[in-house]
Amino acid sequence: MMLHTARQARNEDAQQFADRCKALSQKILCKSNEPLAQKIHQENAERLLLASYVAGLAGSVGKQVRIFNPQSVQQAVQLALSVQEAQKQEKFNNSFYTKFESSVSLQSKPSSPEYGEGERS
């Protein structure tokens, strides 16, 4: 697979996808003996890595990261991990409260079946 066509797999989290993209970017990095040329190749590889990572992120995590428009790979990964963690927390909270509401009766019950009937004179 090539870097520019990399897509996040279903079972792959944001960090795993970042690691895979970084490994792919190392394969395209040209080696040069000239420092200036090496720097230019490195900058181009970083830009391609950032673009490919952001474009390849799946689902709402990818959408949120694209909205934030990160300026570095590190920033993109951090955003993706934050969104991913927030989604996990939201899912946990929703399942917790759903289980809580179904396990606890939220209605007040009178202590006597004749509640509401006053004393008769």
N, C-alpha and C positions, 0 to 999 in steps of 0.2 A: 504494500500500500504506500502511496505517496503522501507527503505531508499536506499538500493542498486539497486532497480529497478525503482526508481523515475525518471520521465521524465518530462521535461518542457511542459506544455500544450500550445496549440495554442494561447489562449487569456491571457497567463500569462507572465508578463515581468520578467527580470532577478532577480529583488529584491523580487518579490512575490514568485518566485521559490526558492530563497535562504531561505526565511522565512519558506516556507513549508518544505524544507529539514532540517532546524534547528529544527523545531518542531518534525520531524520524528527522528532526532538524539537523542533528549531528551528521547524518548521512549526506546532506546536501551542502554542508559547509565545505567550501574550497580551502585548501591549504596554500599559503603563499609565503615566500621568504621575505617579501616586502611588507613592512609593518603597516603602511597606509592601505595597501590592497587588502591585507588581512582584516584590518578594521572595517573596511567597506563591506567585505564579505560577511563579517560578523553582524554588522548592522542590518544588512539585507536579510540574513537568516533570522534575526530577532523579529523583524517586521513580518516576515512570512509566518513565523511561528505564532505570533500574536494573532494575525488575521486568520490563520487556519484553526487555531484553538477556539477562538470566539465563534467563528462560523460553524465549527463542528460540534459545539455544545448542544445537547438535545433538550427539548422541552422548555418548561418555564424557567429553568436555571439559565439556559442559553439566552432566552428572551430578556431576562433581567440583566444579564451581563452585557448584552448588546445595547440595551437602553443606557447603561452607565458609561459605555464607550471608554473602556480602560485604555491607558496609554502605555502600559507595559504588561508583559506576560505575568509577572509577579502580581500586579494589581488585578489582572483578569482572574487568576487562580484564586486569589483571596476573596474576590467578589463571588465567584462561583461556589466556593466552600461555605461562605456566609449564607448565601441564598439556600444552598442545599441543607445546611444545618437548621435554618429557620423553617424550612418545609418539614423536616423530620420532627421538629418540636411542635409545629402546628398539628401534624398528623397524630402525634402522641397525645397532645392536649385534647383533641377532638375525640379520640378513642377513650381517653380517661373519663371525660365528662359524660359521654354516651353510656359507658358502663356504670358510672356513678348514678346517673339519673334512673337507669332501669333497675338498679339494685336497691334504691332507697325510695320509700314512698314520700312524696313531697306534699301530700294532703294532710290537713289537720283532721283528726277524727275525734268526735266527742267521746267523753269517758262513759257516758250513760246513754242507752238507747232512747231514753225519754228526754233527751236534751232539748231544751226549748220549751218544754211544758212546765209552766210555773206551778207553784203550790196552789192547791185548790182551797178556797175558803168556804 
